[in-house]
């Protein structure tokens, strides 16, 4: 049994102009130590795959299982989410708190332990050791992206979902992220969505999605 299992999953969004199928018969699995990279154009359904894993959207048809559980209701979905580190494109840090305060608040809300020395070392690895006492709105886009990644890694999640982890980063800092993912390979399973071809070299499998359908591996 995989960490994540999709079986013929359809997801539909309701809009002002009617229903739109965001996923169309998606089937794939993620092994215990695998990195699966999902690539495709904007609006192709990549982020919807991650939201389905988190139980933030429900399948119209088919099944999604995460750690052997279907996150069909909020109670089950919350239990699943507490095991997952989710890097969003939009960011989730609270501007009224410093980066450090955000990280502590994040870990406390998930009921997870925090090794502050390890977090500081990882911050240095990500080249953001100097911004831990700053507020998110004081950071550049690239610094904020790396601070968000630091936060989702801080409590040692059992599964990582990374939505466009190198977007808004220059070449040097993108390479830092790629190298870090490579170092984590084999330790924690990941589903990554991206347009960045550099992430292909650190992934075990690359799935391509167009119009909500998986079109190749």
Secondary structure, 3 states (H helix, E strand, C coil): CCCEEEEEEEEEEEECCEEEEEEEEEEEEECCCCEEEEECCCCCCHHHHHHHHHCCCCCCEEEEEECCECCCCHHHHHHHHCCEEEECCCCCCCCCCEHHHHHHHHHHHCCCCCCHHHHHHHHHHCCCHHHCCCEHHHCCHHHHHHHHHHHHHCCCCCEEEEECCCCCCCHHHHHHHHHHHHHHCCCCEEEEECCCHHHHHHCCEEEEEECCEEEEC
